[in-house]
Amino acid sequence: MNNKGFIERRAHRRLNIRLPLKFNKEGIGRSNIFRNMTINVSTGGAYFETTAEDIEVGDRIALEVEIPSGDARFPLQGKIVTVGEVVRRSIIEDQPNKDGLKFSRYGVAARFQKDLDLQF
């Protein structure tokens, strides 16, 4: 049980951390790369928000998460490269852009399908 009295069903502990993220659907090529920020990350997957409308549950996506240099505990800068499967996609809200036109944002949960490749 967690500290709120709920039974934790996740196999991996999530870290609420915003890291730069690039992703694209597998097989589409590198021309349609989306840039976003993670909301949370674990060793098993990541959750992020995007305006990409063509991402669906079951899609395989190539992910690249940037790891900025930090303090003395983790002074190296690098990136994590992997492939994930979209396991959840939900609309967050429709928001107006600077021209007053509405656009949708989606919350996407992706489960990592390959071992994480940490590159420096």
N, C-alpha and C positions, 0 to 999 in steps of 0.2 A: 504494500500500500504506500502511496505517496503521502506528503504532508497534508493533503486536503481530504484524506480518507478514501480516495479512489484507488482501485486496483490498476496498477500500471501494466498495460498490455504490450508496450513497445519493447522490442528486443535490444534496442540501442538507445543510450541516453542522448538526448538532444541538447545542443548548445545554442542558445539564442544569440546568434552572432550575424552581423551583416557583413558579408564579404562580396566583392565583385564577382559576378558570374557571367559566363558566356555559354550559350547553348544553341544547338540546332538539331532539327530532326535528322535521325540517321538516314542516310541514303539520299538526302536532298542536296548535299554538297555544302561547301563552306560559304556560299554566297548569301544564304539566309541566316546569318548569325544574329541572335538577339542578345542584348546586354541588359542585365538586371542585377539585383542584389539578393543574396540569400536572406531569409528571415530566421531560419534555424538549420543546423547541419548536425548529422551524426555520422558514425562510421557506416551506417546502413542506408543513408539517404539524405535528401535535402528538401526543404520547402522554400518556395520563392513566389513572387508575384510577377505577372507579365501582362502585356497587352496583346501578346500573340494569340490570335483567334483560332489558328488551325492546330493547336496542340490538343490531343484527345487522350483519354485513358487508354492504355495499352501501347501508346507510341513509345518507341525507343529514341532517346535523345543523347547526343554527345554533350558532355558537361565539362567545363573548365572553370574551376574555382580558384581565384587568386588569393594567395596568402601573403599579406603585406608584412614587411619586416616589423618586428615588435621590440619588446624590451630584451633584457639579457636572457630571459628564459627561452625565447625563440627569436634569435636575432636574424635568422635567414629569411630571405624573400623567395617565394616560389609559387607553384600552382599545383592543384590536384586535378588530374585528368581521369575521367571514367565515362562509363555509359550507364544511363539509368532508364528505368521503365516508369512511365507516368502511371501512378496508381490512384491519384485523385486529382480532379480539376473542378473548381467551383468558382462561380462568378462572385466577385467581391462587391462591386458596386459600379454603377455607371457614373462617370464623372465628366464634367464639361472641360474641354481643352481651352486654350487661350482665345480661340475663335467662338467659343460658346457651343461648339458641337460636342455631343456626348460620345464617349468611348468607354469600352468595358475593360476592366482589369480582372484577371483570373488568378486564383491561388492554385499553385501546382505542387503536388507532392510527388517526388521521384524516388524510387528505390534503386540503389546502385546494383547493377548487374555484373560488374567486373570489379576486381580488386582495385583499390585506389592507387593510382600512380602518382607519387609525390615527386615533382621535378623542381630542381633548384637552378 
